[in-house]
């Protein structure tokens, strides 16, 4: 498996929910993590989550590191992280949830629910 670097907590980054994406500056990103307040604690979570529109993914791939994450993307990341934490999972993708992982793009019912929910919002 390729080395995508480390998260703030020291854990190794994986290929993420969307797989490795080429950025405008030539680097590759798999998670683009942010810290958000949840229950009085800062929780690190990926912004590259199921349900992002193509435009939102493009924004992440073309933004400079110091540019703020747009609120709509941060909101989707937070909603996704909360649901995963409530179900006892890490906010980050396991290998089998990643494109090319042992189960490919199959993210089960949770992943489908996110995709369906956010696809509806993007149509409005």
C-alpha positions as CSV (number, residue, x, y, z in Angstrom):
1,X,0.0,0.0,0.0
2,X,1.3,3.5,-0.8
3,X,2.3,5.8,1.9
4,X,-0.1,8.8,2.1
5,X,1.4,10.3,5.2
6,X,0.2,10.5,8.8
7,X,-2.8,12.1,10.4
8,X,-2.4,14.5,13.3
9,X,-2.9,11.6,15.8
10,X,0.0,9.8,14.1
11,X,-2.2,7.2,12.4
12,X,-1.4,6.3,8.8
13,X,-3.6,7.8,6.1
14,X,-5.2,5.2,3.8
15,X,-6.8,5.6,0.4
16,X,-9.9,7.2,1.9
17,X,-13.6,6.9,0.8
18,X,-13.0,8.4,-2.7
19,X,-9.6,6.9,-3.4
20,X,-6.4,8.9,-4.2
21,X,-7.1,12.1,-6.2
22,X,-4.6,14.2,-8.1
23,X,-4.5,17.8,-6.9
24,X,-3.9,20.8,-9.2
25,X,-0.4,21.2,-7.7
26,X,0.6,17.6,-8.6
27,X,0.2,16.1,-5.1
28,X,-2.1,13.3,-4.3
29,X,-4.8,13.5,-1.5
30,X,-6.9,10.8,0.0
31,X,-8.5,12.4,3.0
32,X,-7.9,16.2,3.5
33,X,-8.6,16.1,7.2
34,X,-10.1,18.8,9.4
35,X,-10.6,19.1,13.1
36,X,-14.2,19.9,14.2
37,X,-15.7,20.3,17.7
38,X,-17.9,17.4,18.6
39,X,-19.2,16.8,22.2
40,X,-16.7,19.3,23.6
41,X,-13.7,17.6,21.9
42,X,-11.9,18.3,18.7
43,X,-12.4,15.3,16.3
44,X,-10.3,14.8,13.2
45,X,-12.2,13.8,10.2
46,X,-11.8,13.5,6.4
47,X,-13.4,16.0,4.1
48,X,-13.2,13.6,1.1
49,X,-16.4,11.7,2.0
50,X,-19.2,10.1,0.0
51,X,-21.8,12.6,-1.1
52,X,-19.6,15.4,-2.3
53,X,-20.6,16.8,-5.6
54,X,-18.0,16.9,-8.4
55,X,-17.7,20.6,-7.9
56,X,-17.0,20.2,-4.2
57,X,-14.4,17.5,-4.9
58,X,-12.8,19.8,-7.5
59,X,-12.7,22.6,-4.9
60,X,-10.8,20.3,-2.6
61,X,-8.4,19.3,-5.3
62,X,-7.7,22.9,-6.5
63,X,-7.6,24.8,-3.1
64,X,-4.4,25.9,-1.6
65,X,-3.5,24.3,1.8
66,X,-4.1,27.6,3.7
67,X,-7.5,28.2,2.0
68,X,-10.4,27.5,4.3
69,X,-12.6,24.4,3.6
70,X,-15.9,25.7,2.3
71,X,-18.7,25.4,5.0
72,X,-20.8,23.0,2.8
73,X,-17.9,20.5,2.6
74,X,-17.2,20.9,6.3
75,X,-20.9,20.2,7.1
76,X,-20.9,17.1,5.0
77,X,-17.7,15.9,6.6
78,X,-19.2,16.5,10.1
79,X,-22.5,14.7,9.2
80,X,-20.6,11.8,7.9
81,X,-18.3,11.6,10.9
82,X,-21.1,11.8,13.4
83,X,-23.0,8.9,11.7
84,X,-19.9,6.8,11.7
85,X,-19.0,7.5,15.3
86,X,-22.6,6.8,16.4
87,X,-22.3,3.4,14.7
88,X,-19.0,2.7,16.5
89,X,-16.7,3.4,13.5
90,X,-13.8,5.7,13.0
91,X,-14.6,8.8,10.9
92,X,-11.9,7.5,8.5
93,X,-12.4,4.8,5.8
94,X,-11.2,1.3,6.5
95,X,-9.3,-0.4,3.7
96,X,-12.3,-2.4,2.6
97,X,-14.3,0.8,2.3
98,X,-11.8,2.4,-0.1
99,X,-11.9,2.1,-3.9
100,X,-9.5,-0.7,-4.7
101,X,-9.8,-2.1,-1.1
102,X,-10.8,-5.7,-0.6
103,X,-14.5,-4.8,-1.3
104,X,-13.9,-2.0,-3.8
105,X,-16.5,0.7,-3.7
106,X,-19.0,-1.2,-1.7
107,X,-19.6,1.0,1.3
108,X,-22.7,-0.9,2.4
109,X,-26.0,0.8,3.5
110,X,-24.4,3.7,5.3
111,X,-22.4,4.7,2.2
112,X,-25.4,4.4,0.0
113,X,-27.5,6.4,2.3
114,X,-24.9,9.2,2.3
115,X,-24.6,9.2,-1.4
116,X,-28.4,9.2,-1.9
117,X,-28.9,12.0,0.7
118,X,-26.3,14.3,-0.7
119,X,-27.1,13.6,-4.3
120,X,-30.7,14.9,-3.5
121,X,-29.3,18.0,-1.9
122,X,-27.0,18.7,-4.9
123,X,-30.0,18.6,-7.2
124,X,-31.8,21.4,-5.3
